Amino acid sequence: MDDHALQRLQSACAPVLDAAGLLSGQAIEPRYCRDWTGGEGRPLAVLRPRSPEEVARVMTLLNGLGQPVVVQGGMTGLVGSCVPQHGEVVLSMERLRTIEEFDTGAGTVQVQAGVALEALQQHVQAKGWLFPVDIGSRGSCQIGGIIATNAGGNRVLRYGMTRQSVLGLEVVLPNGSVVSRLGKALKDNAGYDLKHAFIGSEGTLGIITRAQLALQPLPTTQQTALVSVDGFPQVLALLALCRQRLGAALSSFEVMWRDYYDTVTVQLRKGRGGFAQAGSHLVLVESMGNHAHTDAQAFEQALAQFMEQVPSAQVIVAQSMADAQQLWALRDASGEAAQAIAPYAGFDVSLPIDRMQTWTQEVHARLAAQGMRQVQTYGHVGDGNLHLCVGGLHAVGAKALVDELVHSTIGQLGGSISGEHGIGLLKKKHLAYCRSPAELALMHTLKRSLDPQLLLNRGRIFDLSPLHP
């Protein structure tokens, strides 16, 4: 059956794709079969169109064949969305790498979906602009993927999620038709703003092929400090003061609980600690601006005021970019920290800030009651996003137990089971903890309306059964 399906696919795609545009058999490299979750699947074939126009032609063919397809970008996802399932073909966006237009006057850039985030950042930075979305996988992740997942990252507090940087999109629908709105205007209230249906949809409603993105002026100053405090109320007090004193200049507010911090500094010996006795929480504070003479002064004055209010707090202020990189190395070591307690389960949740302490205390207590004490807690806090890593899960069924324990506590506190990584394959059974039946029903309606054959990224976010006449 697979041989017949492959032959049919090859015959249909031959007029559209070049010799490198369809891979099968041994030509399919492992990178098309797994993502950062470790999940793995084998696709029927890998299709590699060279342009947005070829994407549309290929999807028209796949729709006619009734061929299920999974869209792939940089394969840096953490919920299994891009791992091929049985019978699917991979549609890789890796050859759509053109930065098509850069308007330095308006501060906008139009790019194809396969452009790597870091390549875009470097391209616009050379002309004094900043694309503000920044995540650890910047060298591998692609623009189409970060839009499809509405990626967050380290600067959400100042610049918002990816959604806030998207002015327009070109999208290929499951039937191969193209919907394109790539205008540069910030104000456009002419009917539905359709781009928002596709941002964060994890490729289930359409394939993003082009994007018009808003840039920000490149900051010329950066201040970074690591603050040690005792108790989450002091974390909140520091956040409130930094917001008040620094305003829009406050770009990052990253919090590390001691369980994470000790793993990184003691076990892994990463980054710059420097406290004789660290407090219960370590806060990485960053501000960015364009006023060399006053930015550093404002930053130091804000920290000095906090020290007056909380004399027990300790502060390390970076004196150079090298110092700042050493401080950020603490937070950026999360992947290595997780591996140190493997096998592990990782969680990405969001909560109202005033509920965070309640949630972390409850979850830590419930995990300890189950004998699970290898825990790491950290997050972006200023934007309500927390990460939790639970390790030592060697026992059969331990991961499923922890998944249920953690996710079941979120909805009742007004939170979400996914702050920034999405739902994919791995979280869909828990989606009802943070989405109402009415919301889920509307999601199903949108999916069926745009993809009636359920061919595109099927089974991601939620499961649907085909409708039979």
Secondary structure as GFF3:
##gff-version 3
##sequence-region A 1 469
A	DSSP	alpha_helix	2	13	.	.	.	ID=ss1
A	DSSP	beta_strand	22	23	.	.	.	ID=ss2
A	DSSP	three_ten_helix	25	27	.	.	.	ID=ss3
A	DSSP	three_ten_helix	30	32	.	.	.	ID=ss4
A	DSSP	beta_strand	46	47	.	.	.	ID=ss5
A	DSSP	alpha_helix	52	65	.	.	.	ID=ss6
A	DSSP	beta_strand	69	72	.	.	.	ID=ss7
A	DSSP	beta_strand	89	92	.	.	.	ID=ss8
A	DSSP	beta_strand	99	103	.	.	.	ID=ss9
A	DSSP	beta_strand	108	112	.	.	.	ID=ss10
A	DSSP	alpha_helix	117	125	.	.	.	ID=ss11
A	DSSP	beta_strand	129	130	.	.	.	ID=ss12
A	DSSP	alpha_helix	143	148	.	.	.	ID=ss13
A	DSSP	alpha_helix	156	159	.	.	.	ID=ss14
A	DSSP	three_ten_helix	162	165	.	.	.	ID=ss15
A	DSSP	beta_strand	166	172	.	.	.	ID=ss16
A	DSSP	beta_strand	178	181	.	.	.	ID=ss17
A	DSSP	alpha_helix	195	198	.	.	.	ID=ss18
A	DSSP	beta_strand	207	214	.	.	.	ID=ss19
A	DSSP	beta_strand	216	217	.	.	.	ID=ss20
A	DSSP	beta_strand	221	229	.	.	.	ID=ss21
A	DSSP	alpha_helix	232	246	.	.	.	ID=ss22
A	DSSP	three_ten_helix	247	249	.	.	.	ID=ss23
A	DSSP	beta_strand	250	257	.	.	.	ID=ss24
A	DSSP	alpha_helix	258	262	.	.	.	ID=ss25
A	DSSP	pi_helix	263	267	.	.	.	ID=ss26
A	DSSP	beta_strand	281	289	.	.	.	ID=ss27
A	DSSP	alpha_helix	295	309	.	.	.	ID=ss28
A	DSSP	beta_strand	314	317	.	.	.	ID=ss29
A	DSSP	alpha_helix	321	332	.	.	.	ID=ss30
A	DSSP	alpha_helix	334	339	.	.	.	ID=ss31
A	DSSP	beta_strand	345	350	.	.	.	ID=ss32
A	DSSP	three_ten_helix	353	355	.	.	.	ID=ss33
A	DSSP	alpha_helix	356	369	.	.	.	ID=ss34
A	DSSP	beta_strand	375	379	.	.	.	ID=ss35
A	DSSP	three_ten_helix	381	383	.	.	.	ID=ss36
A	DSSP	beta_strand	385	390	.	.	.	ID=ss37
A	DSSP	alpha_helix	398	407	.	.	.	ID=ss38
A	DSSP	three_ten_helix	411	413	.	.	.	ID=ss39
A	DSSP	three_ten_helix	428	433	.	.	.	ID=ss40
A	DSSP	alpha_helix	437	450	.	.	.	ID=ss41
###
